[in-house]
Amino acid sequence: MECSTYEDLLTLAKAGANVIHIASYEWQRVRAYAVALARDLDLKTVRVWSTSRGLQTCDEGGSLVGGEEGNADPIAAMKELAERGEGGLLLLEDVHPHLRDHHEPTRWVREFCRLPSEPRRQLLVSTPFTSLPPELAKEVPTLELPLPDVKELEVVAREVAGAHGLPLESAPELIDAARGLTVMEARLAFAQAALRLGRLGAAAVPLVAREKERVIRQSRVLEYFEPDAGLQDVGGLDQLKQWLDRRGKAFTAGARRYGLEPPKGVLLLGVQGCGKSLVAKAIASAWQFPLLRFDLGKVFGGVVGESESNIRSALQVARALAPCVLWIDEIEKGVAGMGSSDRSDAGTTARVVGTLLTWMQEKKEPVFVVATANRIDMLPPELLRKGRFDEIFFVDLPTQRARVEILDIHLKKKQLRPGDFELDKLAAVSAGYSGAELEEAIREGMFEAFADGKSLTTEHVQAALRATFPLSQTMRETIEQLRTWASVRARLATSEKPEPLPPAASRGGEVPRLAQESRNPFIPPRRGVDGDP
């Protein structure tokens, strides 16, 4: 049992909160809290109500006995306790549809808040979500049950091992693999491993990790990644790599003894296709941390309170998996529209982003946040200030030396020998090309070479480069302005001086420009809606 959370529950009850809301999917742990609370408040009876089973008595071991099945009305259960001459505790499980759709049950909960302190009648409201109807928000305190810790997961593992007649071997590795799962999810993962392997120990770790990956992906907001690249697969960016190497040491036990807090994270700004997302994967691989991709766009739901619940659930999983890397790709798309969200979505975006920013500022768990962004004009000022991230790095177009490294890396990935190519020549003719464009040139050259029935040569790659119109020409003015901004507002990811952008190539007269290609990224976004101030 998470002592701090239970202590909060007990303190609220002793302080006079007749009604307490517990937000959790984990019915077993919530019932355990109810039994313990009744014991510590010296309440004689514990009753549990649900739509499916009606009102039942809960014994000291947490099992339900007897009951009035078919009574789907929570009001009768509340009346029974309110009118009783002696004290007791009532747990309403999954009662949120009744509170959301009907006024009378909500009113009865409010009446419960105002009952006299003697005899003591305690009401616990259990729902999967943190939101309550507005009528209850000011009177009913909410406790969000955290995901189970390692001690609780070990209890589950021992329970599953006993049920299958197996010993629990190498518990620490197995328990660590299950961090981030609920009790129900962990029980299922352990049971699958026990059935498939006939044992429960270190050999079951891959199966439990695979089940955890499936569960996290089901959340729709988080995606579990297996990093497939290390820092050695990132060309250039020497200053960023050196900084990351030093920051990685701050997660060790020695750093904690020294008094260092875990690093908060890094914001990577820069040109598209220059390796920002690759760096996020490389960090997780280098530090041997789990990698979670957080899609801010998927946080927002259509049901009232769903978006806020999604962001809290995602952050809760990240805390439970710590130490880990939380990767927020193209964060500017998730926070866009904060300034006008009070009009367009009743403030949902502002509340969601506010929850994320507050967590980033106050978190104590070793969750390293790696956020990437291409559009600085879409980032709110509160995200850029110190305290959210340890550092803001600007990732520029690769220099000639970095382009040689990038070409070398991608040729090796294609099982080719870099020594067979004139890398210096290719790097010289690819000034202004991003890492992604260099990779695509090698890929395009391989298509052409295969069609000609030949091996890939320097000429194939060079021809592919000449056929490409790089982003540095399409977005020339924007990149130059971004460089100017980063020179005084961010730390440069590479120690080499950036190369001047090559002159725009002429391809048959004046090339028409899209509006977004010439837009100044430093013009403040329009405030309000439809031009309103």
QUIWOJO-V758545 format. One line per field, one symbol per residue. phi: phi as a letter, one per 20 degrees, with the letter a starting at -180 (. if undefined). psi: psi as a letter, one per 20 degrees, with the letter a starting at -180 (. if undefined). Layout:
# QUIWOJO-V758545
phi->???
psi->???
This chain:
# QUIWOJO-V758545
phi->.fgffffffffgfffoffccedeaeeffffffffffffffemefccdcdbffdmecedefeneecmpcfneedffffffgffeffdfrccdeelegffffdcfffffffffffdfffcffcdddddcfdeecggfegeddfddeffffefffffgffffffffdmcfedlggfffffegoefgfffffffffffffdmbcagfeggfffffffffffffmedcedegdbdffedemlfffffffffffffeeffffffofefgeqbdddrffmdoffffgffffffeldfddedeffeffceegnfffffffffffffffegfbddddelffffdfngfdffeeblnfgffffffffffffefdffdeedddbddffeefgffeffofcfbddddefffffffffffffffffemdegfeceffffffedgneeffffffffffffgffffemcefcgffffffffeedfffefdgfffffffffffcdbeffceffffffffffecnnfefdffffdfffefgffemclnff
psi->poggghhgggggghijohpppooqinhghghgggghghgijlphqpqppqhhibpqqpahjjqpqbrmqinjoighghgghhiqirrrppoopljhhhhhiphghghhghhhhjqqipqoopppopqiqiqrqhhihihoqppoprqqahghhhggghggghhjkqqoqlggggghhipiqrgggggggghggghhijrnbhhighgghhhgggghhhihhqppqopjqahijopblhhgggghghhhiiirhhhghhjpqqqgaqpoqaqqjjjghhgghhghghilqqpppoohhihprhqpigghhghggghgggghiqprpoooplhhhhjqjhhjhhhhkkjgghgghgggggghgiqiqmoopopqqhohiipqhihiqqhgqhqpqporqqrgghhgggggghghhjkqohiiqnhhghhhikpiqrhhhgghggghhhggghhikrqprhhghhhhghipnrhhhgkggggghhggghhiirppiqiqpqqqpqqpqpmlappqpqgihjpoiippqpqapkjq.
